[in-house]
Amino acid sequence: MKHITYFQNFLSNEVDLNKTRLDRLNDSSSAVNTFLSSNLDSYEKTERQGSYGLKTIIKPVGTREYDADMLLYMTCDEDKESKDYINDVYDCLRANDNYKDKVHRRTRCIYIDYAGDFHLDLVPCLRQQDPLTQEEEYFICNNKENKFEETDGTGYRDWFNEKTRITHGNLKRVTRLLKFLRDHRGDFSVKSILLTTLIGNNVYTSDKDSENFKDIPTALKTISNRINSFLQANVLMPEICNPVLEGEFFTRHWDQGKYSNFRGKFDLYNSKINEAFDATDHNTSVRKWRELFGDNFGELKDSNENKIITPGKPYAR
């Protein structure tokens, strides 16, 4: 059974970042943007990036913190090296009392640590025009190796948003559900960008008028079955690349051991998704969905009086 309403409620109550935390994130990112626009000489603009930009961000498990990413577009200066852009942003934020004890440097970003909740990653990004094609190219800064690395700007976000439109918005909901499954099961490892790409790769232009994504559980089953077919057809780790940037492979975050474990676990959970979807009895179906998502999914009914049985135990690993 599909239990569409249960999925909607589960996403709202258990998976999605709650409004209070999302408001704090939005307020904090807006404040940082305002400060940098007035105090960083090379500032151009900021844009949400990663799960923050794709709207696939989810609640962290327990008391863990979560990440939110922003691209910080900066004016290109031919006299500056890659590390200089990282240092410029770091020094600018360090000069402000609100940020001086929260700001740190990483290889490709400056992050602001809002202790106990989240940290905001600011990724300096430069735009240049290719002299031959006249097309804009985008580069981020590697602080440790002091080199510029090509990136795709907002191309990945546009690619994923187009896939989402085909699925009536359900692609983002499925992505959040599968990220929840990864985080709460804790028995397989896959970076969010890699998982998101696997999910997006399994939405086709031909799906636009199909029934494959008409609601959340149908979309989940469709995506899961397609991913699993791909994984089971590839015993050896395949190369999974950035769909909008030739030569960037997201499987660099994996090795054969991690891939084999993911392949096996996904096959197991895909079977559970199909069993839960295909079950015709209400309680049987809910219990099978709970094997995936925990006891806070849905409601059981008393078989004698048709009463709702309130969940009584936490997520079962």
C-alpha positions in Angstrom: 0.0 0.0 0.0 1.2 3.5 -0.8 0.0 5.4 2.3 0.4 8.8 0.6 -0.7 10.8 3.6 1.6 8.9 5.9 4.5 9.8 3.6 3.6 13.4 3.5 3.3 13.5 7.3 6.5 11.6 7.8 8.5 14.0 5.6 7.0 17.0 7.5 7.5 15.6 11.0 10.5 13.4 10.8 12.6 14.1 7.7 12.5 17.7 6.7 14.4 20.4 8.6 11.8 22.0 10.9 10.7 25.6 10.4 12.6 27.0 13.4 15.9 25.6 12.3 15.3 26.5 8.7 14.4 30.1 9.7 17.6 30.3 11.7 19.7 29.0 8.8 18.0 31.5 6.4 18.5 34.4 8.8 22.1 33.5 9.4 22.9 33.1 5.7 21.2 36.4 5.0 23.2 38.2 7.7 26.5 36.8 6.4 25.6 37.9 2.9 24.7 41.4 4.0 27.9 41.7 6.0 30.1 40.5 3.1 28.4 42.7 0.5 29.3 45.7 2.6 32.8 44.7 3.8 34.4 42.4 1.2 35.9 44.4 -1.6 35.7 41.6 -4.2 32.1 40.6 -3.3 29.7 40.0 -6.2 26.9 37.8 -4.9 26.1 34.6 -3.0 23.9 31.7 -4.0 22.7 28.6 -2.1 24.6 25.5 -3.1 24.4 21.7 -2.4 21.4 20.3 -0.4 20.6 23.9 0.7 20.2 25.1 -2.8 18.5 21.9 -4.0 16.1 21.8 -1.1 17.1 18.3 -0.2 18.5 19.2 3.3 17.2 17.0 6.1 17.3 16.9 9.9 20.5 15.6 11.3 20.4 12.4 13.4 20.1 13.2 17.1 22.3 16.1 18.2 24.6 16.0 15.2 25.1 19.3 13.3 24.4 19.7 9.6 26.1 21.6 6.7 24.7 24.3 4.5 26.7 25.5 1.5 26.8 28.9 -0.3 28.8 29.9 -3.3 30.4 33.3 -2.8 31.1 34.9 -6.2 34.2 37.2 -6.1 35.8 39.5 -8.6 38.7 37.9 -10.3 42.1 39.6 -9.6 45.0 38.4 -11.8 47.5 39.3 -9.1 45.9 36.9 -6.6 46.6 33.3 -6.0 43.9 30.7 -5.1 44.7 30.8 -1.4 44.4 34.6 -1.3 40.6 34.5 -2.0 40.1 32.1 0.9 42.2 34.3 3.2 40.4 37.4 2.1 37.0 36.1 3.2 38.5 34.6 6.4 40.1 37.9 7.4 37.0 39.9 6.6 34.8 37.7 8.8 37.5 37.6 11.5 37.4 41.3 11.8 33.7 41.2 12.9 33.0 40.4 16.6 30.0 38.3 15.6 32.1 35.9 13.5 35.7 36.1 14.7 35.3 33.1 17.1 33.1 31.1 14.7 35.0 31.3 11.4 37.5 28.6 10.2 39.3 27.6 7.0 39.0 24.4 5.1 40.5 23.3 1.8 37.9 24.9 -0.5 35.8 27.0 1.8 35.5 29.1 4.9 33.0 27.8 7.4 31.1 29.5 10.2 30.3 27.3 13.1 26.9 27.9 14.7 27.7 25.5 17.6 25.2 22.8 18.3 23.1 23.3 15.2 24.9 23.8 11.8 27.9 25.3 10.1 27.7 27.4 7.0 30.3 26.7 4.3 31.2 29.7 2.1 32.9 28.6 -1.2 34.7 31.4 -3.1 33.9 31.2 -6.8 35.4 33.1 -9.7 33.9 33.7 -13.1 36.1 34.1 -16.2 35.3 34.2 -19.9 37.0 31.6 -22.1 38.9 33.6 -24.7 38.1 31.1 -27.5 34.5 30.1 -26.8 33.5 33.3 -25.0 31.6 31.1 -22.6 31.7 31.8 -18.8 33.8 29.4 -16.8 33.7 28.9 -13.0 36.5 28.1 -10.6 36.7 27.4 -6.9 39.8 27.8 -4.8 41.9 25.0 -3.3 43.6 26.5 -0.3 45.9 23.6 0.5 47.3 23.1 -3.0 46.9 26.8 -3.9 45.3 26.1 -7.2 42.0 26.9 -9.0 39.6 24.0 -9.8 36.9 24.2 -12.4 33.3 23.9 -11.2 29.9 24.1 -12.8 28.5 27.2 -11.0 24.7 26.6 -10.8 24.6 24.1 -13.6 24.1 21.1 -11.3 21.2 22.8 -9.6 19.6 23.6 -12.9 20.0 19.9 -14.0 18.5 18.6 -10.8 15.6 21.1 -10.9 14.7 20.1 -14.4 14.6 16.4 -13.3 12.4 17.5 -10.4 9.9 19.3 -12.7 9.5 16.0 -14.6 8.6 14.3 -11.4 6.1 16.9 -10.1 8.4 17.8 -7.3 8.6 14.2 -6.0 12.3 13.8 -6.9 13.4 16.1 -4.1 11.1 14.2 -1.6 12.6 10.9 -2.7 16.1 12.3 -2.3 15.3 13.4 1.3 13.8 10.0 2.1 16.8 8.1 0.8 19.2 10.4 2.7 17.1 9.8 5.8 17.4 6.0 5.2 21.2 6.3 4.9 21.6 8.5 8.0 19.3 6.5 10.3 20.3 3.0 9.1 24.0 3.9 9.3 25.1 0.7 7.6 26.2 2.1 4.2 28.2 5.1 3.1 27.5 7.4 0.2 28.2 11.1 -0.2 25.1 13.2 -0.7 26.2 14.6 -4.0 26.8 11.0 -5.3 23.5 9.7 -4.0 21.7 12.8 -5.4 23.3 12.2 -8.8 22.4 8.5 -8.8 18.8 9.5 -8.1 18.7 12.2 -10.7 20.3 10.0 -13.4 17.3 7.7 -13.1 14.7 10.2 -14.2 14.3 10.4 -18.0 12.8 12.9 -20.3 10.3 10.2 -21.4 8.9 10.2 -17.8 7.3 13.6 -18.3 3.8 12.2 -19.0 4.1 8.8 -17.3 2.6 7.6 -14.0 6.0 6.7 -12.5 6.2 9.8 -10.3 2.5 10.6 -9.7 2.9 10.5 -5.9 5.7 10.1 -3.3 5.6 6.3 -2.7 5.3 5.6 -6.5 8.2 7.9 -7.2 10.3 6.2 -4.4 9.6 2.7 -5.8 10.4 3.8 -9.4 13.7 5.5 -8.4 14.7 2.7 -6.0 14.1 -0.1 -8.6 16.0 1.8 -11.3 19.0 2.5 -9.1 19.0 -1.1 -7.9 18.9 -2.4 -11.5 21.9 -0.2 -12.3 23.8 -1.3 -9.2 23.1 -5.1 -9.7 24.3 -4.8 -13.3 27.6 -3.4 -12.1 29.6 -5.7 -9.8 32.6 -3.5 -10.1 32.3 0.2 -9.1 31.2 2.2 -12.1 32.2 5.8 -12.8 29.5 8.3 -11.9 30.3 11.7 -13.2 29.0 15.2 -12.7 26.2 15.5 -15.4 27.2 19.1 -16.2 31.0 19.0 -15.8 33.0 16.6 -18.0 35.8 14.9 -16.2 34.5 15.3 -12.6 33.7 11.9 -11.1 31.7 11.7 -7.8 32.9 8.1 -7.3 36.2 9.6 -6.1 34.6 9.5 -2.7 34.2 5.7 -2.9 36.2 2.6 -3.3 35.3 -0.9 -4.3 34.7 -2.0 -0.7 32.3 0.8 0.1 30.6 0.4 -3.3 30.0 -3.3 -2.8 28.6 -2.7 0.7 26.2 0.0 -0.7 25.2 -2.3 -3.6 24.3 -5.1 -1.2 22.4 -2.9 1.3 20.5 -1.1 -1.4 19.4 -4.4 -2.9 18.0 -5.4 0.5 16.2 -2.1 1.1 14.9 -2.0 -2.4 13.2 -5.4 -1.7 11.6 -4.0 1.4 10.3 -1.0 -0.5 8.7 -3.3 -3.1 7.2 -5.5 -0.4 5.8 -2.5 1.5 4.4 -1.0 -1.6 2.8 -4.2 -2.9 1.3 -5.3 0.5 -2.5 -5.2 0.4 -3.2 -5.3 4.2 -2.9 -2.0 6.0 -0.9 -3.1 9.1 1.3 -5.4 7.1 2.2 -2.6 4.8 2.8 -0.1 7.6 5.0 -2.5 9.4 7.1 -3.1 6.3 7.5 0.6 5.7 8.6 0.8 9.4 11.3 -1.7 8.7 12.8 1.0 6.5 11.9 4.2 8.2 11.3 3.4 11.8 8.2 3.2 14.1 7.3 6.9 13.6 6.1 6.1 10.1 2.3 5.9 9.8 -0.2 4.4 12.2 -1.3 0.8 12.9 -5.0 -0.1 13.2 -6.5 -2.4 15.8 -7.9 -5.2 13.7 -10.9 -5.7 16.0 -12.0 -2.1 16.5 -10.2 -0.3 13.7 -8.6 2.0 16.2 -5.2 3.7 15.6 -2.3 2.2 17.6 0.2 4.9 18.6 3.8 4.1 17.9 5.5 3.0 21.1 9.2 2.6 20.5 12.0 4.5 18.8 13.5 3.8 15.4 14.7 0.2 15.2 18.0 -0.2 13.4 
